[in-house]
Amino acid sequence: MPLSIWHLAFGIDTMLLAFVSLLVFQSADLSGVKHTDPVPSEIAASVAASLAPGGVRATVGTATLTFWWVKTLPMKAGGAWGDMPEGALVGAVRIDKDFRDIRGRVIKPGTYTLRYGIQPANGDHLGVSPFRDFLLLSPAGVDTDAAPKGHDGAIDLSKQAIGGSHPAVWSLDPPAAAEPPLTVHTTDLGHKALIMELPAGGGAYRFGLVLIGRIEA
């Protein structure tokens, strides 16, 4: 028996409602608000001196990630991540329960520093992300000097966050953003990023930090 126009319309409305509900659910999975908490005491004095009190508290599903950022990013006005030395300190984060990095590896609850890292342009890593900019997490207890660590130094520190031969990383996508701070951005890969804003070069610099999504190692 042919479907009536009413049945077709009902079916289309039902699909649209389901699609809208999915979008609302996905957006609700990630949100961010500003906080005024002091820099955690477990962060070494040398590192803490470079961090500003307050920051962003992100809710990702049932997990809470509390971020503190450097007082200013070491880049020139109108600059980009590539202006910064690799391994430069960017911030710190406190994670309240098991959380996964961009490659799906588990990061245990605790406090971690965040340093700038660049994805190697070699055959082992090509194609895993449209951008080469990442933040590397390292246990606050072992990262005790705010100075840039370089590529190898930052990687070695970050490996201690999860154990094994790979660092713990979050992707910067987009590496430069136009959306307002705390906006939830959907990347070209379908990942969810929270837009952050930090002082830099006498102004402000915005970027997306991917907190929902995974890329293959």
QUIDANOR-V888443 format. One record per residue. PHI is phi in radians with two decimals (* if undefined). Layout:
phi->PHI
phi->PHI
This chain:
phi->*
phi->-1.11
phi->-1.28
phi->-1.33
phi->-1.03
phi->-1.08
phi->-1.10
phi->-1.12
phi->-1.10
phi->-1.08
phi->-1.13
phi->-1.12
phi->-1.08
phi->-1.12
phi->-1.14
phi->-1.10
phi->-1.10
phi->-1.13
phi->-1.15
phi->-1.10
phi->-1.08
phi->-1.11
phi->-1.09
phi->-1.10
phi->-1.09
phi->-1.14
phi->-1.14
phi->-1.18
phi->-1.20
phi->-2.38
phi->-2.66
phi->-2.56
phi->-2.38
phi->-1.38
phi->-2.35
phi->-2.13
phi->-1.14
phi->-1.22
phi->-1.07
phi->-1.02
phi->-1.20
phi->-1.32
phi->-1.46
phi->-1.00
phi->-0.99
phi->-1.09
phi->-1.34
phi->-1.03
phi->-1.13
phi->-1.59
phi->-1.76
phi->-1.56
phi->-1.16
phi->1.36
phi->2.84
phi->-2.22
phi->-1.92
phi->-1.80
phi->-1.89
phi->-2.17
phi->1.09
phi->-1.71
phi->-1.65
phi->-2.08
phi->-2.08
phi->-1.87
phi->-1.86
phi->-2.13
phi->-2.11
phi->-1.10
phi->-1.12
phi->-2.78
phi->-1.27
phi->-1.38
phi->-2.39
phi->-1.35
phi->-1.02
phi->1.24
phi->-1.49
phi->-2.58
phi->-0.99
phi->-1.11
phi->-1.29
phi->-1.59
phi->-1.19
phi->-1.16
phi->1.49
phi->-1.18
phi->-1.21
phi->-2.03
phi->3.07
phi->-2.60
phi->-2.53
phi->-1.94
phi->-1.94
phi->-1.61
phi->-2.74
phi->-0.83
phi->-2.51
phi->-1.83
phi->-1.47
phi->-1.17
phi->-1.75
phi->1.50
phi->-1.49
phi->-1.37
phi->-1.85
phi->-1.30
phi->-1.00
phi->2.74
phi->-1.98
phi->-2.32
phi->-1.43
phi->-2.18
phi->-2.19
phi->-1.30
phi->-2.37
phi->-2.04
phi->-1.16
phi->-1.04
phi->-1.59
phi->-2.36
phi->-1.11
phi->-1.34
phi->-2.21
phi->-1.09
phi->1.55
phi->-1.42
phi->-2.70
phi->-1.26
phi->-2.19
phi->-1.76
phi->-1.68
phi->-2.43
phi->-1.91
phi->-1.78
phi->-1.65
phi->-2.36
phi->-1.00
phi->-1.04
phi->-1.22
phi->-1.92
phi->-1.76
phi->-2.00
phi->-2.31
phi->-1.26
phi->-1.09
phi->-0.97
phi->-1.82
phi->1.30
phi->-1.09
phi->-1.16
phi->-1.12
phi->-1.17
phi->-1.12
phi->-1.07
phi->-1.12
phi->-1.20
phi->-1.01
phi->-1.31
phi->-1.28
phi->-2.24
phi->1.37
phi->1.55
phi->-1.79
phi->-2.12
phi->-1.34
phi->-1.61
phi->-2.36
phi->-2.11
phi->-1.42
phi->-1.68
phi->-2.66
phi->-1.34
phi->-1.18
phi->-2.35
phi->-2.15
phi->-1.85
phi->-1.16
phi->-1.10
phi->-0.99
phi->1.27
phi->-1.21
phi->-1.59
phi->-1.88
phi->-1.70
phi->-1.40
phi->-1.11
phi->-1.56
phi->1.46
phi->-1.38
phi->-1.91
phi->-2.13
phi->-1.74
phi->-1.36
phi->-1.94
phi->-2.36
phi->-2.20
phi->-1.12
phi->-2.87
phi->0.96
phi->1.42
phi->-2.34
phi->-2.33
phi->-2.23
phi->-1.96
phi->-2.71
phi->-1.78
phi->-1.93
phi->-1.30
phi->-2.10
phi->-2.27
phi->2.41
phi->-2.55
phi->-2.10
phi->-1.33
phi->-1.24
